[in-house]
């Protein structure tokens, strides 16, 4: 053979010189893969916690305008007007509280039931009752049907403003 043919030929691969991976190399690779898996699991858990926290915060967000007056409707048909200063899963805290009291007279009918005469209501400021409550109410959230923000020009807001300007 001449040298020109030798330079263009490939040398045969000697498979005896290729070493098989030893147990130590395999153990290192397994440990590295396990570490990567643990870190990925940890990262996914942190992302899930952040996402769930964001969802919980958003679900607890209130639409009550803290600067406006609210009407709080209870499931016993009572309505209180005031300013919601705090609201969470358990309680609604109301301050500057007013409520409506029927100014109509009650009369007995023949069937011994009470009947209402007239349709007038009086706005009453909480605190002048016989038991002397403070002007702050903690209402169990389970008793609240809904809360409404009142418009600035509503009859209730005007009556409250008139009372407070006296």
Phi, psi and omega in degrees: 000147178262168185294331182293324178287328181290326182287333182272349183269150177269150178277143178291145180279133178264103184288348179286335181278345179281124183269147175281146178298136181272171183297328180294317178296318179296321179296320178295318180295318179297314179299319179296317178296321178295316178300316179298318179297319179295315180296319178296318177298316178300316180296316178297319179297317179297317179298317179296318179298316179297316180296313180295322177298318178297318179295317180296316179298317179296322182288335177273357181294136181256151179254012178284129177275110187297338182270346182262172174273147179235155169251124180252114182263124181260160182281006172256018178072014174269149177230129175243142178247138180175201179244121177284117181260342179205143177210129174218195183293332186259329191214152170243126180256124184242135177234166183054060193267136174228157174214163180265137175236135181292128178264008182277153180274150179252135179228149177276137174261181182297330180273018175063021174258156180275137178239143181270139177244131178087181183215029182271146176232147175246138177273122185247134176277128179293136176127343181262007180288167185298329181273356173061056180288154173286162182274051176209133184231133176255108185255126177300127185301332178294338180272350183270123175279311177195165179234135177241140169279134182267143176290152181301322185266011182292158181300321180294313181296319178297318179295320178296314180298321177297317179298317183286337180273359179290000000 
